[in-house]
Amino acid sequence: MEIKEANVRAKAPNKTDKFVLATQICLRIAATATAMAAAWVIFTANQTVEVLGMSFDARYSYSPAFKFFAYANAIAFGFSLMSLFFLFFARHALTATIYFFFFLHDLMMMSLVLSGLAAGTAIGMVARDGNGHTGWLKICDRFEKFCDKVTVSMALSYVAVVCLLVLTVMSAGKSRQI
């Protein structure tokens, strides 16, 4: 049985490949920056109010959903930064297999951020509107600064999810040649 080796020549990158690479870099920078900003804003979100002589605090760490949201964004920031460095240093040797690994990475990071965002949004809605059926009172009428910071963090995280979704689709398309 004779084993044949494939002659794979490095072809010169065309304009489409350069555009895809530039788009990947820009989207990875945007996803990294917005995930980092979302994590930073939620980590620094705290407020203390005084009601009837008693002091009450609102912090992200008081809610497991907000903690998950904050850590999911921090993890996505770290891994997206690593993928950005890898893309930058391996930009001349990008193959369909490498794009497949980018696809898996982007899919996992998007899923992580989206699940943290869903948990944070659910608790944020309860904080904003309350829930009369369970007796949960709304707190955003008392902790406006805290709720505003959480809202900004959620909006940044939504931008990160959209960037990661586009990256997932792009990487899936480029990995079709496996």
LUMSELO-829215 format. One record per residue (C-alpha): residue number from 1; x, z, y; residue in one letter. Coordinates in Angstrom, 3 decimals. Layout:
BEGIN
+-----+----------+----------+----------+------+
| seq |        u |        w |        v | type |
+-----+----------+----------+----------+------+
| NUM |        X |        Z |        Y |    A |
...
+-----+----------+----------+----------+------+
This chain:
BEGIN
+-----+----------+----------+----------+------+
| seq |        u |        w |        v | type |
+-----+----------+----------+----------+------+
|   1 |    0.000 |    0.000 |    0.000 |    M |
|   2 |    1.473 |   -1.061 |    3.280 |    E |
|   3 |    1.056 |    1.026 |    6.399 |    I |
|   4 |    0.685 |   -0.927 |    9.599 |    K |
|   5 |    1.517 |    0.578 |   12.930 |    E |
|   6 |   -0.573 |   -0.325 |   15.875 |    A |
|   7 |    1.302 |   -1.928 |   18.696 |    N |
|   8 |   -0.088 |   -0.137 |   21.679 |    V |
|   9 |    1.398 |   -1.320 |   24.907 |    R |
|  10 |    0.970 |    0.580 |   28.096 |    A |
|  11 |   -1.114 |   -1.610 |   30.304 |    K |
|  12 |   -0.842 |   -1.492 |   34.032 |    A |
|  13 |   -3.635 |    0.536 |   35.572 |    P |
|  14 |   -6.266 |   -1.608 |   37.214 |    N |
|  15 |   -8.367 |   -0.720 |   40.247 |    K |
|  16 |  -11.145 |    0.758 |   38.114 |    T |
|  17 |   -8.741 |    3.115 |   36.338 |    D |
|  18 |   -7.275 |    4.200 |   39.655 |    K |
|  19 |  -10.757 |    4.790 |   41.058 |    F |
|  20 |  -11.765 |    6.846 |   38.012 |    V |
|  21 |   -8.578 |    8.894 |   38.269 |    L |
|  22 |   -9.078 |    9.503 |   41.988 |    A |
|  23 |  -12.710 |   10.459 |   41.380 |    T |
|  24 |  -11.704 |   12.808 |   38.571 |    Q |
|  25 |   -9.128 |   14.501 |   40.798 |    I |
|  26 |  -11.568 |   14.865 |   43.704 |    C |
|  27 |  -14.354 |   16.225 |   41.503 |    L |
|  28 |  -12.006 |   18.640 |   39.758 |    R |
|  29 |  -10.781 |   19.907 |   43.125 |    I |
|  30 |  -14.400 |   20.318 |   44.267 |    A |
|  31 |  -15.427 |   22.096 |   41.046 |    A |
|  32 |  -12.392 |   24.378 |   41.202 |    T |
|  33 |  -12.883 |   25.213 |   44.869 |    A |
|  34 |  -16.614 |   25.870 |   44.630 |    T |
|  35 |  -16.277 |   27.987 |   41.480 |    A |
|  36 |  -13.538 |   30.019 |   43.156 |    M |
|  37 |  -15.577 |   30.399 |   46.337 |    A |
|  38 |  -18.703 |   31.405 |   44.382 |    A |
|  39 |  -16.733 |   34.030 |   42.467 |    A |
|  40 |  -15.083 |   35.336 |   45.633 |    W |
|  41 |  -18.372 |   35.622 |   47.529 |    V |
|  42 |  -20.163 |   37.449 |   44.690 |    I |
|  43 |  -17.178 |   39.771 |   44.128 |    F |
|  44 |  -17.233 |   40.764 |   47.799 |    T |
|  45 |  -21.016 |   41.059 |   48.076 |    A |
|  46 |  -21.927 |   44.673 |   48.763 |    N |
|  47 |  -24.070 |   46.515 |   51.234 |    Q |
|  48 |  -25.004 |   50.119 |   51.899 |    T |
|  49 |  -28.266 |   51.053 |   53.608 |    V |
|  50 |  -29.681 |   54.398 |   54.548 |    E |
|  51 |  -33.358 |   55.080 |   53.899 |    V |
|  52 |  -34.893 |   58.453 |   54.764 |    L |
|  53 |  -31.461 |   60.036 |   54.992 |    G |
|  54 |  -30.395 |   58.777 |   51.559 |    M |
|  55 |  -27.675 |   56.176 |   51.066 |    S |
|  56 |  -28.262 |   53.227 |   48.707 |    F |
|  57 |  -25.685 |   50.655 |   47.580 |    D |
|  58 |  -26.118 |   47.090 |   46.401 |    A |
|  59 |  -23.184 |   45.560 |   44.532 |    R |
|  60 |  -22.787 |   42.717 |   42.085 |    Y |
|  61 |  -21.412 |   45.149 |   39.485 |    S |
|  62 |  -24.719 |   47.027 |   39.272 |    Y |
|  63 |  -26.355 |   44.097 |   37.465 |    S |
|  64 |  -25.084 |   42.714 |   34.145 |    P |
|  65 |  -26.502 |   39.313 |   35.109 |    A |
|  66 |  -24.537 |   39.251 |   38.360 |    F |
|  67 |  -21.396 |   40.407 |   36.527 |    K |
|  68 |  -21.816 |   37.574 |   34.022 |    F |
|  69 |  -22.381 |   35.132 |   36.884 |    F |
|  70 |  -19.242 |   36.338 |   38.697 |    A |
|  71 |  -17.027 |   36.278 |   35.598 |    Y |
|  72 |  -18.351 |   32.870 |   34.513 |    A |
|  73 |  -17.365 |   31.415 |   37.871 |    N |
|  74 |  -13.966 |   33.115 |   37.753 |    A |
|  75 |  -13.301 |   31.739 |   34.258 |    I |
|  76 |  -14.477 |   28.276 |   35.293 |    A |
|  77 |  -12.162 |   28.451 |   38.307 |    F |
|  78 |   -9.169 |   29.293 |   36.124 |    G |
|  79 |   -9.798 |   26.669 |   33.484 |    F |
|  80 |  -10.717 |   23.996 |   36.028 |    S |
|  81 |   -7.485 |   24.683 |   37.876 |    L |
|  82 |   -5.558 |   24.271 |   34.614 |    M |
|  83 |   -7.357 |   20.991 |   33.867 |    S |
|  84 |   -6.567 |   19.759 |   37.383 |    L |
|  85 |   -2.856 |   20.450 |   36.841 |    F |
|  86 |   -2.978 |   18.776 |   33.435 |    F |
|  87 |   -4.732 |   15.722 |   34.881 |    L |
|  88 |   -2.228 |   15.507 |   37.694 |    F |
|  89 |    0.817 |   15.724 |   35.444 |    F |
|  90 |   -0.585 |   13.537 |   32.643 |    A |
|  91 |   -2.151 |   10.892 |   34.874 |    R |
|  92 |    0.172 |    8.164 |   33.597 |    H |
|  93 |   -0.560 |    8.828 |   29.910 |    A |
|  94 |   -4.343 |    9.189 |   29.904 |    L |
|  95 |   -5.839 |    7.936 |   26.668 |    T |
|  96 |   -9.311 |    8.021 |   25.185 |    A |
|  97 |   -8.294 |   11.072 |   23.135 |    T |
|  98 |   -7.203 |   12.980 |   26.226 |    I |
|  99 |  -10.452 |   12.049 |   27.947 |    Y |
| 100 |  -12.297 |   13.388 |   24.885 |    F |
| 101 |  -10.586 |   16.757 |   25.374 |    F |
| 102 |  -11.496 |   16.618 |   29.058 |    F |
| 103 |  -15.086 |   15.929 |   27.969 |    F |
| 104 |  -15.095 |   19.034 |   25.748 |    L |
| 105 |  -13.514 |   21.124 |   28.494 |    H |
| 106 |  -15.957 |   19.939 |   31.148 |    D |
| 107 |  -18.935 |   20.445 |   28.841 |    L |
| 108 |  -17.884 |   24.022 |   28.029 |    M |
| 109 |  -17.187 |   24.914 |   31.667 |    M |
| 110 |  -20.468 |   23.369 |   32.799 |    M |
| 111 |  -22.364 |   25.286 |   30.110 |    S |
| 112 |  -20.645 |   28.547 |   31.030 |    L |
| 113 |  -21.299 |   28.209 |   34.756 |    V |
| 114 |  -24.859 |   27.012 |   34.178 |    L |
| 115 |  -25.676 |   29.969 |   31.926 |    S |
| 116 |  -24.198 |   32.415 |   34.443 |    G |
| 117 |  -26.124 |   30.670 |   37.182 |    L |
| 118 |  -29.374 |   30.928 |   35.237 |    A |
| 119 |  -28.884 |   34.650 |   34.695 |    A |
| 120 |  -27.948 |   35.252 |   38.318 |    G |
| 121 |  -30.820 |   33.156 |   39.627 |    T |
| 122 |  -33.342 |   35.047 |   37.509 |    A |
| 123 |  -32.197 |   38.417 |   38.828 |    I |
| 124 |  -31.947 |   36.999 |   42.330 |    G |
| 125 |  -35.579 |   35.923 |   42.178 |    M |
| 126 |  -36.614 |   39.409 |   41.091 |    V |
| 127 |  -34.542 |   40.890 |   43.929 |    A |
| 128 |  -36.156 |   38.540 |   46.429 |    R |
| 129 |  -39.784 |   38.653 |   45.240 |    D |
| 130 |  -40.028 |   41.681 |   42.956 |    G |
| 131 |  -42.306 |   41.735 |   39.933 |    N |
| 132 |  -45.635 |   43.497 |   40.337 |    G |
| 133 |  -46.425 |   43.388 |   36.609 |    H |
| 134 |  -43.403 |   45.481 |   35.689 |    T |
| 135 |  -43.216 |   47.562 |   38.847 |    G |
| 136 |  -39.899 |   46.100 |   40.034 |    W |
| 137 |  -39.746 |   46.188 |   43.804 |    L |
| 138 |  -38.106 |   43.536 |   45.911 |    K |
| 139 |  -34.870 |   44.655 |   47.541 |    I |
| 140 |  -33.946 |   41.698 |   49.732 |    C |
| 141 |  -36.086 |   43.033 |   52.558 |    D |
| 142 |  -33.725 |   46.044 |   52.714 |    R |
| 143 |  -30.399 |   44.472 |   51.622 |    F |
| 144 |  -30.437 |   41.254 |   53.662 |    E |
| 145 |  -26.645 |   40.878 |   53.908 |    K |
| 146 |  -26.184 |   41.373 |   50.169 |    F |
| 147 |  -28.939 |   38.893 |   49.294 |    C |
| 148 |  -27.565 |   36.317 |   51.746 |    D |
| 149 |  -24.128 |   36.523 |   50.135 |    K |
| 150 |  -25.624 |   36.191 |   46.660 |    V |
| 151 |  -27.601 |   33.150 |   47.814 |    T |
| 152 |  -24.450 |   31.516 |   49.202 |    V |
| 153 |  -22.625 |   32.246 |   45.964 |    S |
| 154 |  -25.439 |   30.712 |   43.919 |    M |
| 155 |  -25.473 |   27.585 |   46.106 |    A |
| 156 |  -21.712 |   27.143 |   45.668 |    L |
| 157 |  -22.108 |   27.578 |   41.940 |    S |
| 158 |  -24.818 |   24.899 |   41.849 |    Y |
| 159 |  -22.346 |   22.507 |   43.504 |    V |
| 160 |  -19.764 |   23.396 |   40.845 |    A |
| 161 |  -22.294 |   22.657 |   38.086 |    V |
| 162 |  -23.098 |   19.253 |   39.572 |    V |
| 163 |  -19.376 |   18.410 |   39.830 |    C |
| 164 |  -18.810 |   19.511 |   36.241 |    L |
| 165 |  -21.834 |   17.500 |   35.083 |    L |
| 166 |  -20.480 |   14.331 |   36.699 |    V |
| 167 |  -17.040 |   15.045 |   35.216 |    L |
| 168 |  -18.611 |   15.510 |   31.780 |    T |
| 169 |  -20.384 |   12.155 |   31.988 |    V |
| 170 |  -17.274 |   10.400 |   33.289 |    M |
| 171 |  -15.037 |   11.888 |   30.593 |    S |
| 172 |  -17.562 |   10.996 |   27.907 |    A |
| 173 |  -17.619 |    7.422 |   29.134 |    G |
| 174 |  -13.832 |    7.150 |   29.188 |    K |
| 175 |  -13.507 |    8.654 |   25.703 |    S |
| 176 |  -15.738 |    6.049 |   24.056 |    R |
| 177 |  -12.762 |    4.034 |   22.875 |    Q |
| 178 |  -11.681 |    6.601 |   20.255 |    I |
+-----+----------+----------+----------+------+
